[in-house]
């Protein structure tokens, strides 16, 4: 168990150092940290940037001061105006962006409840709404447990209202961001929001605000959050089911690919749209749909038109890897000439971890169970590009693992590839990965060596003794 303390306990020790030992505030905070560290106390959820009160007898925190000021404004006789609360909302948001500890301290002082009350007052005022939702976004980041049924209902209402409103691009962007942070690492919030119609509301926002690049990006991130399976508190999630709903009920693959035509010169927005399509390609039929709607053309165009944009190349290659899970699509991709473009991107961005990781995965998928593809890939230098990625990123376990898988798939049932792979130094790279990463890569590394007819120690996991089972 991790030892933790409350904010009040930490502040009291700091004040004791100030009063009893005549330390400055900075010295008192440093000394308190050393004292608790020595005791094995975890201070990650403690705010350490307080200030002395005017009488010098207590610690005050800017985030708490802002929350208290908002509480006074809300509890007044008449609803507060934007002028009454704008400065306090800005202060609250800026402190919440500092750390999770600041957000927890704010919420422990009722920040969420106060913001929900303000949200009801601000619904018809775009500037007011922007300020309140901005504070909610800052408060909810990595802190999704605070969402309540009332907050979820308000979020759904606002997403519906702002689908077709164009008097402010900031509000719909912030609403999508709030939805994203409510979903990240919180499976129950995802399921509750899906039950409330969040998927349709976000797809509607994406279409209704399709001329606003920032809104499109934010909506894509929110939609991708529903396809995550990142809540360690839940044994099973519904990421696959949410992807199915988006692909089948809301035709999001078509929506995203059509929007890419409108943002062909905007690499950041295109990257988000590509990432969204990739998240939906979880079934063979969805991979085929992506191709039928022009996905391969988009991938090739990006690799040709944006050769120096590493982030966009990564997303294009990632989508290629995803849709290549469908054998028919894999064949279409190779016929479309994606192999040399993939190798060129890996070579150009060999120092970029993300491109190398996705590239090794794409080579592996394209060559899997397809000797013809393996020959074509090796002819255009895929093996050399994979080995270079492994050599440049020896500490990245996933690149080493995917690299070994790619090498194995290039070598399996294609003996004519063996000589060229070995001459390029494949044995040294695979053995180095096996030595450095051990169990994490041992199966694929040994398989690669075996299929290249290189010496490898294969461990028998079990051997029968020849005795009959007793009855």
N, C-alpha and C positions, 0 to 999 in steps of 0.2 A: 504494500500500500504506500502511496505517495503522501508525505506529510505536507499539509497545506495550512495556511493561516488566513484569517479574514483581513480585509483592508483596514478595519479599525485597529486590529492588533499591530499591524505593521506601522500604522500612523502613530500609535501610542508609543512604540519603541523609539521612533524617530523623534517625537516630542521629548521623550525622556532624555535622549542624547543632547537635544538642544538646550533644555532647561537645566538638567542636572550636571551636564559636562561642558556646558558653554560652547557647544559646537555650532558652526554655521549649518544652515539647512543642507547644503550639499554634502558636507562632511558627515552629518547625522544620517543621511540616507545611505551613503556609502558604508558607514559603520554598521547600520542595521542590516544591510544586505550581507555583509561579511558574517555577521552573527548568525543570521538564519541559514546561510549557506553551510556554515560549520555544523549546524544542527540537522542538516539534511532536509531542510524545508524547501519545498518548491514555491518559487515566487512568480511563476508565469502569469498568474491571475491577479497580481497585485500591481496597482498603479504606483509608479515611483517618481512622478514628476509634480508632486503637490507643491503648494506655496504656503507660507505662514499667513495666518489670519492677521487682521489689522491690529489686534491686541497681542499678537505673538504667542498665543496660548493654545493654538490648534492648527491642524493642517487642513487646508481647503483645496479642493480639486475643481478645475475649470469646468469639467464635464458635469459635476454635481451642481455647481453654481448655475449653469445654463438650464439644467433640468428643473431646478427649484424656481427659477425665473419664469419658465414656461408654465409650471404648475400654478403659480400665482396668477398669470395671465388667464389661464383656462378657468380658474375658480372664481373669476370676477363676475360681476353681475351681468354683463353683456358679452357676447362672443368676441374674442380678440381679433383685431384686424392684422393684416400682414405686417403693417408698420410696428405693431406691438410686439411681434414675436420674431421678426425676420433676423435680427442680430443674434438672438439666442439660438435660433435654429442653425444658423451658420456656425456658431461656436460649438454647438452640440455635434454637428456633423464633422467638423474639423478634428475634434477630440476623439470621436469614435473611429476615425480613420487611422489613428495612431497605433492602436493595438486591440486585440480581443479583450484584454483586461479593462481597457477604457469602456468598451461596449458593455461588458458585464456589469461594471460599476454603474453605468448609466441606467441599465435596465433594473438593477437592484434598487434604484431610486425612482422607479415607475416611469422611465422615459417612454417605453413602448405604449403604455396606456394613455399617456398624455398626447403622444403623436397621433394615436388613433382618434382621440377626441378632436384634435386639430384637423385631421383629415376630413371629418364630417363637415366642419365649418368651411373648408377650402375647396370643396368639390366643384364649385361653379367659377372659380377664379384660377386661371392657368398659372399665374405667377405665384400665387399663394400655394397652390397644389404642388408646384415644382419644388418649392422650398421644403414643404412637409415631406413629400415622398423622397426627396434627396436625403433628408435626415433619416428616414426609415431605411433607405438603402444602406447608409453608413452604419446604422445600428444593427442591421440584420446580417451583414457580411460575416461569414463563418460563425453565425450565431442564430441558426434557423429555428431553434427550439422556442423562440419567443412568439412565433406566429400563432394566433388564436383563430377560432371559427369566425369571429367578427372581422378580424383583419383579412382573412381569406375572402369573405363575402364582399368587403369593400374593394379588394384588389380585383375581383371578377367584375364587379360593377364598373369600375373605372376602365378596365381593359376593353369592355364592351362599348363604353361611351367614347373612348378615344380611338376606336378603330377607324372612324371616318372624320375625326376632327383634325383640322390642319392649322389651327391658330397658334399652336406651339409644338415644336418637334421635341422639346426637352421633356415634356410630361410623358409621352408614350415611351420614350427611351428609358426614363427612370422607372416607369411601371414594369417594363420588361426586366430591368436590372433587379428590382425588388423581387419579382417572381423567381429570377435565377437564384438569388441568395436564399430564398425560402426553400429551394429544392436541393441545393448542393449538400450532400452528406445527410439528407433527411428523407428516408423512404416514405414515412407516413405522410409528411407534407405533400410529397409528390402524388401519392395515391389520393389524398383528400382533394387536392387541386384538380386532378384529372376528373374525379367524380363531380366536381363543381363546373366542369366545362372549360378548364384552362387551355387544353390543347386547341380546341376550336377558336377560343378567344385570341390566342397568340398567332395562329395561322391567319385569322382575320386581320389582326394588327399588321402582320407581315405584308399582306396584300393591300390593306387600306392605306398603309404608310410607305408604299413601295418606292416613292420618290425620295424618301429620306434615308440616306445611307446609314446614319448613326442608329436610327430606329431599326432598320433591317438587321444590322449587326447584333444589336441588343436582343431582338426577337429571336434570332438564330441561336444565340447563346442560351436563352431561356428554354427554347425547344430542345436543345441538346441536353440540358440539365435533366429533362424527364427520361432520357435514355441511359442515365448513369446507374451504376450498381455499386455505390460507394459508401453505404451506411453500414458500418461494421456491427451495429446493434441489431440489424435484421438478418436473419438466416437466409431468407429468400426475398428478392425484389421483383418488380414487374417491369424492368427495363425493356425486355423483349416485347412484352405486351404493349407498352407505350409506343415503341417503334412501329409495331404492327398497326396500331390505331392511326398514327401519323401517316404512314404510307398508304393504308387502304381507305380509311374513312375520310382523311383530309387531303389526300393526294399531294403530300408535301414534296415528294421527289420532283413531280412536275412543276410545282410552284417555284421551287428553288432553282431548277435548271432554266426556267423561263426568266426568272429575275436576273440570272447571270448575264443574259443578253443585254439587259438594261444597264448593267454595271461592268461591262466588258473592259473598261479602262480603269476601274477602281479595284486595285489588287486586294486591299484589305476586306472589302465587302465580298468580293468573289471568294476569298479564302474562307470566310465564315459560311457562305452558302455551300461551298464544297464540303466543308466539315460536317454540315448538317446532313447533306445527302449521304455522306459516308456512314454516319451514325444509323441511318435507316436501312442500309444494305445488309440486313441480317438474315435474309432468306434468298434462295436462288431466284425466285420470281421478282424480288425487288431489285436484285442486281441486273436482271434482264430489262426491267422497266427503266432503270437508269440509263442503260445503253440505248434502248429504243427511243428515249427522249433526248438523245444527243450527248450523253455523258462522255463517251469516248472522244467525240469531237472536241468537247470542252477540255478534256485532259490533254490531248495533243496540242491544241491551240495554246494552252497555258505554257506547256513545256517549250513551245516554239517562240511564243510572243513575249514571255516573261522569263527568259533564261537566267537572269541575275537575281530574281526575287526568291530567296531561299524559303521563306515562309509559304508562299503560294505554291512553289514547287513541291514542298512537303505535303501540302493538302491534296494536290493533284495526284501525287504518287500514292498517298494514303487511300484515296478513293479508288485508284487503280488496283491496289492490293485487295481492297474490300470486294469489289465487283468480280475479281478474278477467282473468288470462291465458287463461281458458277463456271463449269467447264466450257459451256458454249460461249459464254462471254469472254473467257480466256482466249479461246480460239479467235474470236472477232478482234480482240485487242491486238494479238500478234499480227493478224492480217492487216490491221489498220496502221502498222508500222510503229508501235509504241516502244518496241525493244531498244532501238538506238537512241531514242529520245530519253528513255529512262536511264540508260548507261551514261549519256552525256550529262544529265542532271546530277547523277551521283558523283561523277568525276569533277564537275564544276564546283559542287558544294561538298567536297569530301571532308572539309573541316567542320561541317554543320551536323551536329549529332542527329537532329530530327530527320533530315533528309537521308542520312546514311541508314538510320534505323528503318524508316519506311521503305527505302530502296531495297535493302536486303530482304525485307518481308515480301515486297512485290516480286523480286526475282524468284524467291522461293515458291510463291504461289503460281507464277506463270509457268515454271518448270515442273511443278508437281504432276506426276503421272503422265507427263507429255515429253517423251524423248525428242520428238521433233522440235518442240519449243526449246528444250535444253540445248540442242545443237545450235539453233538460231541465236539464242542468247549468248552462248559462248563465242560464237563467231563475231558478235559485235562488242565483245569485251566485258560481258557481265561478270564473269569469274574474277577478272582483274579488278573491277570496280568493287566487288564485295570484299576481296582480300585487302584492298587499300583501306576500305572503311574499317576493317578489323584491326589493321595495323595502326591506324591513326587514333582509334578509340579503344585501346586495350582494356580500359577500366570500365567501360560501359557494358554491363552484363547482357542487356537485351540485344545490343548490336552483335556481340560475340555469339549469342544463341541463334539469332536469326541468320547470321552469316554462315554458321555451321549448317543450318537447315538448307540455306540456298546452295551451298557447295554440294551437300548430299544430293539434292534434287537435280543439280546440273550433272552429277556423275552417275546416278542410278540408271542402269540399263543404257548408258551411252558411253561405252568404252573408249570411243574416239576422243572424248573430252578429257580423259584421264591424263594423258601426256601433257596437254597444254596447261591444265590446272596444276599439276605437279611442278612443271617448269616455272610457273608463276609464284611458287612458294607456298602452296596450300598446306603442306604438311606442317611446316613451322608455325603457321598462323593458328591452325586447329589445335596443335599440341600446346601452344602458348595459352590459348583460351581454356583448354582443359586444365592446365596447371594453375592458372590464376583464379578460375571461377568454379572449379571442382564439380560438385553435385549439380549445380545449377545448369551446367551445359554438358554433363558427361554423356547422356544418352545420345544427343544429336551429334556431339563431337566424335564419339566412337563410331556412330553410324556413318558419318562422313568418311572417316578413315577406312572403315570396312568396305564401303562401296567404291573407294578409290583403289582397293587392293593393296593398301598400305598396312604395315604391321600395327596391330591393335590388340589390347588385352580385353577380351570379352568375358565378363563375369557371369557364371551360371548362378541364377538366383535360387534354383531348386533342382534337385536331381532325385528321381524316384529310386527307392531302395530295392525294388523288385519283390517285395513282400506283398502277399495278398492282404486285403482288408479283413480284419477279424470280424466274424459274424457272431 
